[in-house]
């Protein structure tokens, strides 16, 4: 695949595209993987921050099953996301510092600061919603600098591009080994990591692995078949059950190894799903629209939680039985649809700056004419 094809669509939540592209050689499985991951992220937040907060009075432990399912997918969601992000970051990392600083580092931190402001304002309306939010000026400073909120993925990408750029001349082993060690130390609780800071430490390895091991990962995706997926998936289930049974999640080195296995399973599953139309078309479209979903779903969920918690908690047993089975799926679909629609509306009225760093403007030199020359707009960096 040509370099510009990778760079155009891969290293972060990206711009809206009308449908799944069909260029020769395009790795559609990566968009499928991103689409599946963003759905899992939204569903995880629905389960943990709303669904399990409902006062259930049921004869069956259905809510516990949803919680258990969410826990089993923890090593897969963000590690796969970051591996895909790194997979297509190669051409960007090779660009000059000036380009990387604006097109990647400044862009992601700008988006974090912007949507942090939105989240802080909305979450102030629902103070009982269980998520990290700023309640004082000191909180604002801390969360804008060293302890990111649930928007931490954007901060991580900005930081990871700095690391990738600084280490691009080093051998792969010299880059991945320290990152893996950092992930192991953080996941074992041996490093102070309040809030989401630990996620920054744990996922650097997967971004760099996607960047450095791209040919190997692409070959894995090409060669994955249903039998290979079944075997890897079964191995992942067994490992996760063993980790839960032994309480080994914080054993040194266990979590990054389990997450690495989850990445392989996720890539193999995405490669298989790519062949299943129209499911793959839907997931791939979501994979190209992750940014709007990522930045908007949490405040929307907070407002939904405030409105729905009491009615759902007071519903009759029959109604709760239905809600217990389908609510995570319904709310995930609703939030995703609303986020996509809102982004379309915002961009239609000139709100593109909500989802990308505003383009710089350059004024041409004045001429001898008294008439002012029109302002020229530089192309937007990608």
Buried (B, 14 or more C-beta within 10 A) or exposed (E): EEEEBBBBBBBBBBBBBEEBBEEEEBBBBBBBBBBBBBBBBBBBBBBBBBBBBBEBEEEEEBBEEBBEEBBBBBBBBBBBBBBBBBBBBBBBBBBEEEEBBBBBBBBBBBBBEBBBEBBBEBBEEBEEBEBBBBEEEEBBEBBBEEBBBBBBBBBBBBBBBBBBBEBEEEEEEEBBEBBBBBBBBBBBEEBEBEBBBBBBBBBBBBBBBBBBBBEEBBEBBEEBEEEBBEEBBEEBEEBBEEBEEEEBBEBBBBBBBBBBBBBBBBBBBBBBBBEEEEBBBBBBBBBBBBBBBBBBBBBBBBBBBBEBBEEBEEBEEEEBBEBBBEBBEEBBBBBBEBBBEBBEEBBEEEEBBBBBBEEEEEEEEEEEEEEEEEEEEEEBBB
